[in-house]
Amino acid sequence: MKITDVRWTPVFIPIEAPLRYAFGSHPGFSRIVVEVHTDEGLIGLGECYGGASREGQLAELRPLLIGEDPFQLERIRWKLAAPSALKLFGYVLGFAALEFACLDLQGKALGKPVCDLIGGKMRNEIPFAGYLFYRYANDKGAGEVSNSTQMVAFAKQLVEQYGFATLKYKNGVLPPDEEIETFIALREAFPKLKIRLDPNAAWSVTTAIRVARKLHDYDLEYLEDPVWGMRAMGRVNAKAPWVTLASNMSVFAFEDLVPNVVMDVLDVVLLDPHWYGGITRAKLAGQICEAMGVDIGMHSGAEFGISQAAMLHLAAALPNLTVAPDSHYHHLTDDIIDGGKLQYHDGKMAVPTGPGLGVTLDRDKLAKYHELAKQQQMGSWIEDSRRPGMIICQPKW
């Protein structure tokens, strides 16, 4: 089998209400759907973050991929995304989408799901964390979450609708004392659920330690990226040793895994098949963590169905996945895959069993949301369109 073409389609899908986080807001989710064509008529699917820079990556990588055999992943990796190129030129996100597509092609050619190609399935369904954000009201004036009462009500709605046993509360939006109060309110409303915090490295070391002390007795599952940088994370770990620390920001690449252990930075590495350069590379990172006694979870970056399927296959094949992966998926109003959105059952999502990634494109939906992408004047995701000109420093508090 030989690759004959690479095509991509920018897509924008609306969400229930604009999501707020420490440094900006998401009005909807913007992604790029990638299709890798072959001389045997098979088409492999991939997906990555949206934006002109990612389209530029794909345009530069496209001629290097044409003519290659999608089964020769190691050759393709060194040709398109050698470690030095990834670090110096940032090809990792575009390359990951192409790697997804190559694995999808392999599975379709063999009649096997991707998880069988990366070691086999350890579990048939994956539990996810219900992702709680502060939100602006949508165009209909609904969906706002701006205080503890609204956050608890939002969480109750998600738990009732989807059955989540874990909640992830996105912080760094309001002053820390208000968010501490909201966490306590969530804990009181859900005494048996796991609840984690993530302020996206918006706090100083002293603020992070103070928050950890305030929440000492409230059963925090883990504190994710309270501060920026490995040394700062290590200081929080030393000063608040009772808190489980997790990261996908200060520790997010292969080069970070060993320093993380040597410096005693944190306890849980949050993998991402996009950020680690593909499903196979993220699986390898998980095995490195297993060897070094580091727990693993999984980061979410506003996935559509193709990337959600990639996460499911990766999670199925990771024996040391000890915490529920994150997912933005329930915020989406629609998807670009046949059959509509993948479904949750009791807070879990089944691993696709079809060949490859196990999902196919709904061409009408792809065209519809491509048109919407062309209409959107999308700026940087690190901004808030409702607060123009706002510059936020790090640490924020």
Secondary structure as GFF3:
##gff-version 3
##sequence-region A 1 397
A	DSSP	beta_strand	3	21	.	.	.	ID=ss1
A	DSSP	beta_strand	24	38	.	.	.	ID=ss2
A	DSSP	beta_strand	43	49	.	.	.	ID=ss3
A	DSSP	alpha_helix	52	65	.	.	.	ID=ss4
A	DSSP	alpha_helix	73	80	.	.	.	ID=ss5
A	DSSP	alpha_helix	83	89	.	.	.	ID=ss6
A	DSSP	alpha_helix	92	110	.	.	.	ID=ss7
A	DSSP	alpha_helix	114	117	.	.	.	ID=ss8
A	DSSP	beta_strand	125	127	.	.	.	ID=ss9
A	DSSP	beta_strand	129	132	.	.	.	ID=ss10
A	DSSP	beta_strand	134	135	.	.	.	ID=ss11
A	DSSP	alpha_helix	148	162	.	.	.	ID=ss12
A	DSSP	beta_strand	166	170	.	.	.	ID=ss13
A	DSSP	alpha_helix	176	189	.	.	.	ID=ss14
A	DSSP	beta_strand	194	198	.	.	.	ID=ss15
A	DSSP	alpha_helix	205	214	.	.	.	ID=ss16
A	DSSP	beta_strand	220	224	.	.	.	ID=ss17
A	DSSP	alpha_helix	230	239	.	.	.	ID=ss18
A	DSSP	beta_strand	245	247	.	.	.	ID=ss19
A	DSSP	alpha_helix	254	262	.	.	.	ID=ss20
A	DSSP	beta_strand	268	271	.	.	.	ID=ss21
A	DSSP	alpha_helix	279	292	.	.	.	ID=ss22
A	DSSP	beta_strand	295	298	.	.	.	ID=ss23
A	DSSP	alpha_helix	305	316	.	.	.	ID=ss24
A	DSSP	beta_strand	326	327	.	.	.	ID=ss25
A	DSSP	three_ten_helix	329	331	.	.	.	ID=ss26
A	DSSP	beta_strand	348	350	.	.	.	ID=ss27
A	DSSP	alpha_helix	363	375	.	.	.	ID=ss28
###
